[in-house]
Amino acid sequence: MSGARAGPHGGTGVPRAAAGRVSLGLDALVGDPYAVAVGEPAADEAGTRTVTGFRPVCTTAFMAVFISEWGDLTQITTANLAATNGWLPTAIGSAAALMSVSALALLVGRFIAKRVPLKTVQRIGGACMAALAAWTLVEAFAG
């Protein structure tokens, strides 16, 4: 993350990104006590509620991808491609790429879900987020 550019308010945004990763990592490791169920609640073994139903799951998936894609390198690259090569081929290519990556994530997710307990997946994800947060903090303050 060296060479981070200043944001619109003068900061690099790196500590905020680290804080978000720490929050996501801790939520996945210990559970989010403030989680709100959407749609028809379905309780798992631990008694926690999960999102069920087509519309809530579709909306959650859309928002997760939509929000995570804002301002990242692929969006900037796609904007550059559209500016130099035309919007239609860029739109078709970027939509096909996003659908392919999402389909791969669905297949791998289903494969993992059948073989690994959800709590283990959450803890591994939380550990990865915490490691990324620590790495970001080191980069922010050492670089």
Secondary structure in CASP SS format (residue, H / E / C, confidence):
PFRMAT SS
TARGET T0000
AUTHOR 0000-0000-0000
METHOD secondary structure of the structure
MODEL  1
M C 1.00
S C 1.00
G C 1.00
A C 1.00
R C 1.00
A C 1.00
G C 1.00
P C 1.00
H C 1.00
G C 1.00
G C 1.00
T C 1.00
G C 1.00
V H 1.00
P H 1.00
R H 1.00
A H 1.00
A H 1.00
A H 1.00
G H 1.00
R H 1.00
V H 1.00
S H 1.00
L H 1.00
G H 1.00
L H 1.00
D H 1.00
A H 1.00
L H 1.00
V H 1.00
G C 1.00
D C 1.00
P C 1.00
Y C 1.00
A C 1.00
V C 1.00
A C 1.00
V C 1.00
G C 1.00
E C 1.00
P C 1.00
A E 1.00
A E 1.00
D C 1.00
E C 1.00
A C 1.00
G C 1.00
T C 1.00
R E 1.00
T E 1.00
V C 1.00
T C 1.00
G C 1.00
F H 1.00
R H 1.00
P H 1.00
V H 1.00
C H 1.00
T H 1.00
T H 1.00
A H 1.00
F H 1.00
M H 1.00
A H 1.00
V H 1.00
F H 1.00
I H 1.00
S H 1.00
E H 1.00
W C 1.00
G C 1.00
D C 1.00
L H 1.00
T H 1.00
Q H 1.00
I H 1.00
T H 1.00
T H 1.00
A H 1.00
N H 1.00
L H 1.00
A H 1.00
A H 1.00
T H 1.00
N H 1.00
G C 1.00
W H 1.00
L H 1.00
P H 1.00
T H 1.00
A H 1.00
I H 1.00
G H 1.00
S H 1.00
A H 1.00
A H 1.00
A H 1.00
L H 1.00
M H 1.00
S H 1.00
V H 1.00
S H 1.00
A H 1.00
L H 1.00
A H 1.00
L H 1.00
L H 1.00
V H 1.00
G H 1.00
R H 1.00
F H 1.00
I H 1.00
A H 1.00
K H 1.00
R H 1.00
V C 1.00
P C 1.00
L H 1.00
K H 1.00
T H 1.00
V H 1.00
Q H 1.00
R H 1.00
I H 1.00
G H 1.00
G H 1.00
A H 1.00
C H 1.00
M H 1.00
A H 1.00
A H 1.00
L H 1.00
A H 1.00
A H 1.00
W H 1.00
T H 1.00
L H 1.00
V H 1.00
E H 1.00
A H 1.00
F H 1.00
A H 1.00
G C 1.00
END
